[in-house]
């Protein structure tokens, strides 16, 4: 019985650590994409925004990335 609890505890630890890591990676990608956008490297920024949305769809970074994608698309259509 103790072994079962130990296994569940270890699994929970791995799962919770993985989620935090994903959020951190999404945030780091978003920061990089914003930097690329400021540097006017819009192609790379768009690529990073795409990656965030596809890899981390339920993250807050994905929502921000999708909004930036839409804005960049709107800007390129009007120019």
ABEGO torsion letter per residue (X at the ends): XAAAAAAAAAAAAAAAAAAAAAAAAAAAAAAAAAAAAAAGBAAAAAAAAAAAAAABAABAAAAAAAAAAAAAAAAAAAX
